[in-house]
């Protein structure tokens, strides 16, 4: 019975450890997928004014930013909301982003996602170009080279206060793009100068988008930029730009870790039970060992070693099984997702830190489980144990 309980304990630790490694790897995989989708539009770092919505373009500021170690490219932008108007009195509020095409394409691969037309903002037939998302095009049945109009909130406000007709900016549709997006699905792109006219923000921008040599170094580069630029400017990393979403994903991941640790805790309770039964059954043997000169510390070490061996075997087998199944999922996609999802199979990404904390947590619980039986064994009275046994 004691052997059965011991092997049940090892099995529980093995299953719990393997499941923890697999589940955390799946969470890491989904995190990488979502981050990749967001970084397709979000920059590594964004710099904006700390108090104002826009600020004047400053060439010296751009040079100062590029001098910071790790920054490889930047592009200015002007963002805002605008009413997109079509024929037949159709209209829709969209997010408008004014950009410099050359510098923008150095940090963003949006041009590769153009599905029809071309990524072009040049003025042709006295009309600047505009690039829309495929969803807008499909909703309103827009064709390439169609004329549309943009009307900003500032233009409408000026018309109301000055009792004049609102200023309408007209564009020709030059292209449409399609990307897997989580936010701002209806964003439209125009030239930066055209955006400054639209939002009545002459020579002003909302901020700079930056691309780094290493995206994962964004936090340290952010600190350097804050020291360089001072409190006048707000510096946000890619994590800060979507912080609520990333925080929720981290909360789900570590919440699952603590919930699945219950499996290991159940196995640990079996360890407590099996070792306690060994103490009860082997009191005569413990008494003889004490009579032969073994100290209480030596007796404790016997049972602590038992807990250590159970932990080593369970964690070792669980780690191997978990890593093996994770590798098989990564290579062969054993568990598939529906065809409507953005990926075919459950994504996995193994983190050495996650594996380490799983193995460490399981080992600590196994060692803690042997603590009570070890103390109880050390309290056995050798004379009584030998006499009654």
Long-range contacts (C-beta under 8 A, 24 or more apart in sequence): 1-277, 2-274, 2-277, 2-278, 2-281, 5-270, 5-273, 5-274, 5-277, 6-271, 6-274, 6-310, 8-267, 8-270, 9-267, 9-268, 9-270, 9-271, 9-274, 9-310, 9-314, 10-267, 10-310, 10-313, 10-314, 10-317, 11-267, 11-314, 12-263, 12-264, 12-266, 12-267, 12-268, 12-270, 12-314, 13-264, 13-267, 13-268, 13-310, 13-311, 13-313, 13-314, 13-315, 13-318, 13-362, 13-366, 14-313, 14-314, 14-315, 14-317, 14-318, 14-321, 15-263, 15-267, 15-318, 16-260, 16-261, 16-263, 16-264, 16-266, 16-267, 16-318, 16-362, 17-264, 17-314, 17-315, 17-317, 17-318, 17-319, 17-322, 17-358, 17-359, 17-362, 18-317, 18-318, 18-319, 18-321, 18-322, 18-325, 19-260, 19-263, 19-322, 20-257, 20-260, 20-261, 20-264, 20-318, 20-322, 20-358, 20-362, 21-318, 21-319, 21-322, 21-323, 21-326, 21-350, 21-354, 21-355, 21-358, 22-322, 22-325, 22-326, 22-329, 22-348, 23-256, 23-257, 23-260, 24-253, 24-256, 24-257, 24-351, 24-354, 24-358, 25-322, 25-326, 25-348, 25-349, 25-350, 25-351, 25-354, 26-346, 26-347, 26-348, 27-249, 27-252, 27-253, 27-256, 28-253, 28-348, 28-349, 28-350, 28-351, 28-354, 29-346, 29-347, 29-348, 29-349, 30-249, 30-347, 31-246, 31-249, 31-253, 31-349, 32-347, 32-349, 33-342, 33-343, 33-347, 34-182, 34-245, 34-249, 35-238, 35-246, 37-180, 37-181, 37-182, 37-342, 38-182, 38-183, 38-238, 38-241, 38-242, 38-245, 39-215, 39-238, 40-108, 40-109, 40-179, 40-180, 40-181, 41-108, 41-110, 41-179, 41-181, 41-184, 41-187, 42-238, 42-241, 42-242, 43-107, 43-108, 43-209, 43-210, 43-211, 43-238, 43-241, 44-210, 44-211, 44-212, 44-215, 44-218, 44-221, 44-237, 44-238, 45-71, 45-209, 45-210, 45-212, 45-218, 45-221, 45-222, 45-225, 45-235, 45-236, 45-237, 45-238, 46-207, 46-208, 46-209, 46-210, 46-235, 46-236, 46-241, 47-207, 47-208, 47-210, 47-225, 47-229, 47-233, 47-234, 47-235, 47-236, 48-206, 48-207, 48-233, 48-234, 48-236, 49-207, 49-232, 49-233, 49-234, 50-231, 50-232, 50-233, 50-234, 53-206, 54-78, 54-199, 54-201, 54-204, 54-205, 54-206, 55-204, 55-205, 56-203, 56-204, 56-205, 57-203, 57-204, 57-205, 61-229, 62-208, 64-228, 64-229, 65-208, 65-210, 65-225, 65-228, 65-229, 68-221, 68-224, 68-225, 68-228, 69-221, 69-224, 70-212, 70-213, 70-214, 70-217, 70-220, 70-221, 70-224, 71-210, 71-211, 71-212, 71-221, 71-225, 72-211, 72-212, 72-213, 73-103, 73-106, 73-107, 73-210, 73-211, 74-103, 74-107, 74-208, 74-209, 74-210, 74-211, 75-99, 75-100, 75-103, 75-104, 75-106, 75-107, 75-108, 75-208, 75-209, 76-100, 76-103, 76-192, 76-205, 76-207, 76-208, 77-104, 77-192, 77-205, 77-206, 77-207, 77-208, 77-209, 78-192, 78-195, 78-196, 78-199, 78-201, 78-204, 78-205, 78-206, 79-206, 80-152, 80-153, 80-195, 80-198, 80-199, 80-206, 81-152, 81-153, 82-150, 82-151, 82-152, 82-153, 82-198, 82-199, 83-150, 83-151, 83-152, 83-156, 84-136, 84-148, 84-149, 84-150, 84-188, 85-148, 85-149, 85-150, 85-151, 85-168, 86-140, 86-142, 86-148, 86-149, 90-140, 92-136, 92-139, 92-140, 92-186, 94-136, 94-186, 94-187, 94-188, 95-184, 95-186, 95-187, 95-188, 96-150, 96-152, 96-187, 96-188, 96-189, 96-190, 96-195, 96-198, 97-187, 97-188, 97-189, 97-190, 97-195, 98-189, 98-190, 98-191, 98-192, 98-193, 98-194, 98-195, 98-196, 98-198, 98-199, 99-189, 99-190, 99-191, 99-192, 99-195, 100-191, 100-192, 101-191, 104-209, 106-211, 107-209, 107-210, 107-211, 108-209, 110-177, 110-179, 110-189, 113-177, 113-178, 113-179, 114-175, 114-176, 114-177, 115-176, 115-177, 115-178, 116-144, 116-175, 116-176, 117-144, 117-173, 117-174, 117-175, 117-176, 118-174, 118-175, 119-174, 119-175, 119-177, 120-174, 120-175, 121-174, 121-189, 121-190, 121-191, 121-194, 124-172, 125-172, 127-170, 127-171, 127-172, 128-171, 128-172, 128-190, 128-191, 128-194, 129-171, 129-172, 129-173, 129-174, 129-175, 129-190, 129-191, 130-171, 130-172, 130-173, 130-174, 130-188, 130-189, 130-190, 131-173, 131-174, 131-175, 131-176, 131-177, 131-188, 131-189, 131-190, 132-173, 132-175, 132-176, 132-177, 132-188, 133-176, 133-177, 133-178, 133-179, 133-185, 133-186, 133-187, 133-188, 134-176, 134-177, 134-178, 135-185, 135-186, 136-176, 136-186, 136-188, 137-173, 137-176, 142-173, 142-176, 143-173, 144-173, 144-174, 144-175, 144-176, 145-172, 145-173, 145-174, 146-172, 146-173, 147-171, 147-172, 147-173, 148-173, 150-190, 150-198, 152-198, 152-199, 152-200, 154-199, 154-200, 155-198, 155-200, 158-200, 169-194, 169-197, 169-198, 180-342, 182-245, 183-242, 257-357, 257-358, 261-361, 261-365, 264-361, 264-362, 264-365, 265-365, 267-314, 268-365, 268-366, 268-368, 268-369, 269-369, 271-307, 271-310, 271-366, 271-369, 271-370, 272-369, 272-372, 272-373, 275-303, 275-306, 275-307, 275-369, 275-370, 275-373, 275-374, 276-372, 276-373, 276-376, 278-303, 278-306, 278-373, 279-303, 279-373, 279-376, 279-377, 279-380, 283-380, 283-385, 283-389, 284-385, 284-386, 284-389, 286-377, 286-380, 286-382, 286-385, 287-380, 287-381, 287-382, 287-383, 287-384, 287-385, 287-386, 287-389, 288-382, 288-385, 288-386, 290-380, 290-382, 290-385, 291-382, 291-386, 296-378, 296-379, 297-378, 299-374, 299-377, 299-378, 299-380, 300-374, 300-375, 300-377, 300-378, 301-374, 302-374, 302-377, 303-370, 303-373, 303-374, 303-377, 304-367, 304-370, 304-371, 304-374, 306-370, 307-366, 307-367, 307-369, 307-370, 307-371, 307-374, 308-363, 308-366, 308-367, 308-370, 310-366, 311-362, 311-363, 311-365, 311-366, 311-367, 312-363, 314-362, 314-366, 315-359, 315-362, 315-363, 315-366, 318-362, 319-355, 319-358, 319-359, 322-355, 322-358, 323-350, 323-355, 326-350
